[in-house]
C-alpha cells in the first residue's frame, strides 16, 4: 500500500502538466475495464459521458476516467485519452471496432495567472494523450496534473490521493483535484478540517487545535464569480460491485468532501465524484460490506483532499495564490 489510488489493483494514473498555461490533466486507466458510477453535486458541473454511468445503461464498465483543468476547454482531454486507448486496442467492442469509454470532469482554473491565450488550439487533447502515455502505479501529488492550477479559499489547491483497507478486507482508495470555492482549513490557522482522519502524519501530523478556533465556523470563500471552482475526484475499490452498488459507493464517498472542505456543494462548485470497482474481492455480506466500503471511502477522500493541499506548491506567477507551506512555514517545518 502506497497511500495512492493505484493501491486498488487494475488502476494506473498519469499526469500531464503545462507550467506556462498553469493547468493540466490526470488520466486514470482501468485494465481490465471497471464498473463505474458517478455522483454530481453543486451548481456548476462540467462533465462528459456521465449519463452513460446510470446503472440502467447498456455499457456497465469504463476504460478510463479523466480529470482536467481548463473548464469547458478541458473536456477535450478525454478525446486525447480516448484516442490513446483506441491505438492500444482498448475499448467497447462493436464487431471489429473498439470504442473506448472515457467519462470525464473538469475544474475551472482559467484565472490563476497562467497564459490561456491558446487561440484555436487549446492544449488539453494533447495533454490527455501525454497523461495516458505517462500512466503507471506511482504518481506525484500536489501541483500536478488536474491539480496544477487548482485553488481554494485561503491556500492553493492540488492533487491528492490516499488509501485504506476496510474491516471487511477490501481495498479503498481516492484521488482528488481540490479546487474548492470553500476552505480546507479550520478558521485562520494551519489545521486541516480532515485532521481527525489523518494516517501516519500524511499531511503534517498537526491534528486538531487544542481548542476549536473562534472563527472555526466562519465562511471563507475565494470569490463569488460563477463557475470558478469545482472539486473533482475518483474513489475506487477492489470489491465486486454492480452498477447500482457503485452508485451508492459514489454517494457515500462524496461525504469526504464535506468532511474536509467548508462550504462545499455550493452554487459556485460543480463537485463530482466518480466511483470505480475493479471486481477482485466479492462482498461477503452485500449490505454491510457496501456500508463499510462507502464509509471508508468518505474518510479516505477527506484525507486525499488534505494531502493535495499539503503537497501543493505555488505556481511561478507574481499574483499566484500561496501554498499552505508558504502561509504556514512553521507548521510545515514541523
C-alpha positions in Angstrom: 0.0 0.0 0.0 1.5 3.3 -1.2 -1.4 5.5 0.0 -2.4 6.1 -3.6 -5.4 5.4 -5.8 -3.4 2.7 -7.5 -3.4 0.6 -4.3 -6.6 -0.8 -5.8 -5.3 -3.3 -8.4 -6.3 -2.7 -12.0 -5.7 1.1 -12.0 -2.9 3.3 -13.3 -2.6 7.1 -13.1 -0.8 9.5 -15.3 -0.4 13.3 -15.2 0.4 15.9 -17.8 1.1 19.5 -16.8 1.8 22.7 -18.6 3.7 25.2 -16.4 3.2 28.1 -18.9 -0.6 27.6 -19.0 -0.9 26.7 -15.3 -3.1 23.8 -15.9 -3.0 20.0 -16.5 -4.7 16.7 -16.9 -4.9 13.5 -14.9 -5.9 10.2 -16.5 -7.0 7.1 -14.6 -6.7 4.0 -16.7 -8.7 0.8 -15.9 -7.3 -2.6 -17.0 -9.5 -4.5 -17.3 -12.4 -2.1 -17.6 -14.1 -1.3 -14.3 -17.7 -1.0 -13.2 -18.3 2.8 -12.7 -20.7 5.3 -11.4 -20.8 9.0 -10.6 -22.3 11.4 -8.1 -22.5 15.1 -9.3 -23.4 17.9 -6.9 -23.0 21.7 -6.8 -24.3 24.3 -9.2 -21.7 24.4 -11.9 -20.6 20.9 -13.1 -18.6 20.3 -16.3 -18.7 16.6 -17.4 -18.6 14.2 -20.3 -20.3 10.8 -20.6 -21.8 10.8 -17.1 -25.3 9.9 -18.4 -23.7 6.6 -19.6 -22.9 5.8 -16.0 -26.5 5.4 -15.0 -26.9 1.8 -13.8 -29.7 1.2 -16.3 -27.5 1.9 -19.3 -26.1 -0.8 -21.6 -22.4 -0.4 -21.0 -21.6 -1.0 -17.4 -17.8 -0.6 -17.4 -15.3 2.2 -18.4 -11.8 2.1 -19.8 -10.7 5.4 -18.1 -11.7 8.4 -16.2 -10.2 11.8 -17.0 -9.9 14.8 -14.6 -8.8 18.1 -16.2 -8.3 21.7 -15.6 -9.3 24.2 -18.3 -13.1 24.5 -17.6 -15.0 23.6 -20.8 -11.8 23.6 -22.8 -10.5 20.7 -20.6 -13.3 18.4 -21.9 -11.0 17.9 -24.9 -8.6 15.9 -22.7 -10.9 12.9 -22.7 -10.7 12.9 -26.5 -6.9 12.5 -26.3 -7.2 9.7 -23.8 -9.9 8.0 -26.0 -7.6 8.2 -29.0 -4.6 6.8 -27.0 -6.7 3.9 -25.7 -8.0 3.1 -29.2 -4.5 2.9 -30.6 -3.7 0.4 -27.9 -6.6 -1.8 -28.8 -8.8 -0.8 -25.8 -12.5 -0.1 -25.8 -16.0 -1.5 -26.0 -16.2 -4.0 -28.9 -18.7 -3.3 -31.7 -17.9 -6.0 -34.2 -14.4 -5.2 -35.4 -14.4 -1.7 -33.9 -13.2 -0.6 -30.4 -14.8 2.4 -28.7 -13.1 3.4 -25.5 -15.5 4.6 -22.8 -14.0 7.6 -21.1 -16.1 9.7 -18.8 -14.5 13.0 -17.5 -15.0 16.0 -15.4 -13.3 19.5 -15.4 -12.5 22.2 -13.0 -12.1 26.0 -13.5 -8.5 27.2 -13.4 -8.6 29.9 -16.1 -7.9 32.9 -13.7 -4.8 31.6 -11.9 -2.2 33.7 -13.7 -1.2 31.3 -16.5 -1.1 32.0 -20.2 -4.5 31.0 -21.5 -4.1 32.7 -24.9 -4.1 29.4 -26.8 -6.3 30.7 -29.7 -7.8 27.9 -31.8 -5.7 25.1 -30.3 -6.3 24.5 -26.6 -3.7 22.2 -25.2 -6.0 19.7 -23.5 -6.3 17.0 -26.1 -2.5 16.8 -26.3 -2.2 16.8 -22.5 -4.7 13.9 -22.4 -2.5 11.8 -24.7 0.5 12.7 -22.6 -1.3 11.8 -19.4 -2.4 8.4 -20.7 1.1 7.7 -22.0 2.6 8.5 -18.6 0.2 6.2 -16.6 1.7 4.0 -14.0 1.4 2.8 -10.4 3.4 5.7 -9.0 2.4 9.3 -9.4 3.1 12.7 -7.9 0.8 14.7 -5.7 0.4 18.5 -5.2 0.6 21.0 -8.1 0.5 18.4 -10.9 -2.0 17.1 -13.5 -5.6 18.3 -12.9 -4.5 19.8 -9.6 -1.8 22.1 -11.1 -3.9 25.2 -11.4 -6.3 24.4 -8.5 -7.0 26.9 -5.8 -9.1 27.1 -2.6 -10.4 29.9 -0.4 -7.1 30.6 1.5 -4.3 28.4 0.1 -3.5 26.7 -3.1 -5.3 23.5 -4.0 -3.7 20.5 -5.6 -3.9 16.8 -6.5 -4.2 14.4 -3.5 -4.6 10.7 -3.0 -5.0 8.2 -0.1 -6.0 4.6 0.5 -7.0 2.1 3.2 -8.2 -1.4 4.0 -11.7 -1.9 5.3 -12.6 -4.2 8.2 -14.1 -6.5 5.6 -10.8 -6.8 3.8 -11.5 -4.7 0.8 -9.2 -2.0 -0.6 -10.5 1.5 -0.9 -8.6 4.5 -2.4 -9.2 8.0 -3.7 -7.7 10.7 -5.9 -8.9 14.3 -6.0 -8.2 17.6 -7.6 -9.0 20.2 -4.9 -10.3 23.4 -6.5 -13.0 24.4 -4.0 -14.7 27.7 -3.5 -14.5 26.8 0.2 -11.6 26.2 2.6 -9.8 23.1 3.7 -8.6 24.7 6.9 -10.2 25.4 10.3 -10.6 29.1 10.8 -7.5 31.2 10.2 -5.0 28.7 11.4 -3.0 25.9 9.7 -5.1 22.9 10.9 -6.9 20.8 8.3 -10.6 20.1 8.6 -9.7 16.5 7.7 -7.4 16.1 10.7 -9.5 13.5 12.6 -8.9 11.1 9.7 -5.2 11.6 9.2 -3.0 8.5 9.0 0.7 8.4 9.8 1.3 12.2 9.6 0.4 12.2 5.9 -0.5 15.9 5.9 1.8 17.2 8.6 0.5 15.5 11.7 -0.8 18.7 13.2 -4.0 17.1 14.5 -6.8 19.4 15.7 -6.1 22.6 17.7 -6.2 22.3 21.5 -9.5 24.2 21.3 -11.6 24.9 18.3 -10.8 28.4 16.9 -13.4 31.0 17.5 -13.7 31.5 13.7 -13.9 27.8 13.0 -17.4 28.2 11.6 -16.5 31.3 9.5 -17.4 31.0 5.8 -14.2 31.5 3.9 -14.7 31.5 0.1 -12.3 32.5 -2.7 -14.9 34.7 -4.5 -18.4 34.8 -5.9 -17.6 34.6 -9.6 -19.8 31.8 -11.0 -18.1 28.6 -12.2 -14.6 29.4 -10.9 -14.4 26.4 -8.5 -15.2 22.6 -8.5 -13.5 19.7 -6.8 -13.4 16.5 -8.8 -12.5 13.1 -7.6 -12.3 9.3 -8.2 -12.8 6.7 -5.5 -12.0 3.1 -6.1 -12.4 -0.3 -4.5 -11.3 -3.9 -5.4 -14.8 -5.1 -4.4 -17.2 -6.8 -6.8 -20.0 -4.3 -7.2 -23.0 -3.9 -9.5 -23.6 -0.5 -11.2 -26.3 0.3 -8.6 -23.9 -0.6 -5.7 -21.1 1.5 -7.3 -23.5 4.5 -7.5 -24.2 4.2 -3.7 -20.4 3.9 -3.2 -20.0 7.3 -5.0 -22.8 8.9 -3.0 -21.3 7.9 0.3 -17.8 8.8 -0.8 -19.0 12.3 -1.6 -19.3 12.9 2.1 -15.5 13.0 2.2 -15.6 16.5 0.6 -18.0 17.7 3.4 -15.5 16.3 6.0 -12.6 18.2 4.5 -13.9 21.4 2.9 -16.3 24.1 4.0 -18.5 25.2 2.4 -18.9 22.6 -0.3 -21.5 21.7 -3.0 -22.3 25.4 -3.4 -23.9 27.1 -6.4 -20.3 28.1 -7.4 -18.9 24.5 -7.4 -19.6 21.6 -9.7 -18.3 18.9 -7.4 -18.2 15.4 -9.0 -17.1 12.0 -7.6 -16.6 9.0 -9.9 -16.6 5.5 -8.4 -14.7 2.5 -9.8 -15.0 -1.1 -8.8 -12.3 -3.4 -10.2 -14.1 -6.6 -9.1 -11.3 -8.5 -7.4 -12.9 -9.3 -4.0 -16.5 -10.4 -3.6 -18.8 -8.9 -0.9 -19.3 -11.5 1.9 -22.3 -9.5 3.2 -23.6 -7.2 0.5 -25.3 -4.6 2.6 -22.9 -4.5 5.5 -19.7 -4.6 3.3 -21.0 -1.9 1.0 -21.8 0.3 4.0 -18.2 -0.2 5.3 -16.7 0.4 1.9 -18.7 3.6 1.4 -17.9 5.0 4.9 -14.2 4.1 4.4 -14.2 6.0 1.1 -15.6 9.1 2.7 -12.7 9.1 5.2 -10.1 8.3 2.5 -11.4 11.1 0.2 -11.2 13.6 3.1 -7.5 12.5 3.7 -6.8 12.9 -0.1 -8.2 16.4 -0.1 -5.8 17.4 2.8 -2.9 15.7 1.1 -3.5 17.6 -2.1 -3.4 20.9 -0.3 -0.5 19.9 1.9 1.6 18.8 -1.1 0.8 21.8 -3.3 3.3 24.4 -4.3 2.6 27.9 -5.6 2.6 28.5 -9.3 5.5 30.6 -10.6 3.5 33.8 -11.3 3.6 37.1 -9.5 0.0 37.0 -8.5 -0.3 33.3 -7.8 -2.1 32.0 -4.7 0.4 31.0 -2.0 0.6 27.3 -0.9 -0.2 26.1 2.6 3.5 25.7 3.3 4.1 29.3 2.3 1.4 30.7 4.5 2.3 28.4 7.5 6.1 27.8 7.3 6.4 27.0 11.0 3.7 24.3 10.7 5.3 22.9 7.5 8.7 22.7 9.2 7.2 20.5 11.9 
